[in-house]
Structures are given as structure tokens and as C-alpha cells.
């Protein structure tokens, strides 16, 4: 299956919630006009058979293809360590993003640091179109703000989504100048396109911007939040509920995209 077509992968572990993740994967892949690939990693603890896993995924892909003739649907099964699989997904199979149910977040967040693509955690069963028409992006002094905004632009361009840039407030410090510069760069980039954009003054410092962004998104009911994820979590982060896992846990039916803070990710090819 090695080819040059970019794909939206879906984490398929045959657990409860997998079908919901597939629906979100279909939504994102269709919107971005990319291929969809159902991905399963064999679990030797369960003594899984390649043949059985293949039969299940083949059946699912056939059903999707029968209803969505314009969407290219594939499946991929790997029998190797997950870190090697993440490398292969990006380097061999042109993975643009991995969609997974939030029930898999605890496990997948531990390996996000090895991925050159974001993980999209989902749970909603309905109103999927509305979710991906409102994208919330925190913008602070962190360098990764621009990467989060870049991914948001993909859905903005192809789904005419409203992108809300949630700006931090660092007072009169140099960090505020950096945050403003990040915002200016994002706005200049967005000016090349036609999707709607709004700036929201958060009155919140960068170190707790992620939590404030979530609270704002929850007030909208249907939305997608894009946040940077770090493999190193401090005790204070955990105490204050600022970890990515806690954001996902409290996100209700919002979709939450986590972008690796330590690696450049593969960019969208239109």
C-alpha cells in the first residue's frame, strides 16, 4: 500500500467506540479529499490472528466503499512495535492524521512524541458536520501556535470552518510581544484564504491557555479544539488539570486534536 497519496488513518482496535472513530475519519477524509485507511496493530497479548483482523477490516472497508463511492478506502495491519508503526505511517504511507476514540487516549498519548502527524481524539456520534465547522486554536508565546493554526487552516479552506484564535494575555511582558507576533503571522497567512476568522481575547496566560480554550469550546457545544501536546508533564500541570489527557477527559463531545510539540509534522498537500 505504499504510495504518494496522503491519508487519514483511523485507529481500529475493535473496541467499543471504533465505529464512531471511523465515522469521524470518514468526515475528515471526505472534507480534505484524502484517502481513508483503517489501521490495526496486532496485539499478541490477545493472540490475534492476521487473517481474522484482515477479514474484519476488509468487511468494514467494503461497506464504506459501497456507500461512499468517491472516497478511496483502504486498510492496513501491522505486526510490530507501535513506535515503528508510527514511523512507517508517516514515511511510507503518507499519514496526515490519526483519528482515534477518546477511550484510546491514555495509551496513544504516551507515543504521540514519536509521531510526525497529529492525533485526533473523538467521541461524538452525531452533529459531526457542526463539530468541524468551528475550530478553536490557542495562540500564546509558544512556537507551536503557528503549527496548530496551520492544521486548522486545512479545515477552514475545505470546510469553510470558522476558526477562532484564542489569544493569551501575558500582560506587559516580552512574552506578550511574542504572542502578538505569532498572531500577526497567523493572520497574514490566513489572509490568503477565504474562510472566516475571529480573534478572542482570552485574558489568560499561556501556561493555562489550554484549559481556558477548552472551557470556551465547551460553551459552543459543537467544536474542534487543536492543542499542542508535550511528553513531559509537570506535577503542577497534573494538579491543575492542564494535561492533554485531562483536557480530552473533560471535553465531552468536542473533538480534540493533539499536535506533537517536539516534531515538525507532515503538511497537507492540496
PyMOL commands that set and color helices and strands:
alter all, ss='L'
color gray80, all
select helices_A, chain A and resi 18-32+44-46+50-67+82-91+102-108+112-114+128-131+145-159+174-190+206-220+235-240+244-249
alter helices_A, ss='H'
color red, helices_A
select strands_A, chain A and resi 7-11+35-41+73-78+95-101+118-122+134-139+162-167+197-201+224-229+255-260
alter strands_A, ss='S'
color yellow, strands_A
deselect
rebuild
show_as cartoon
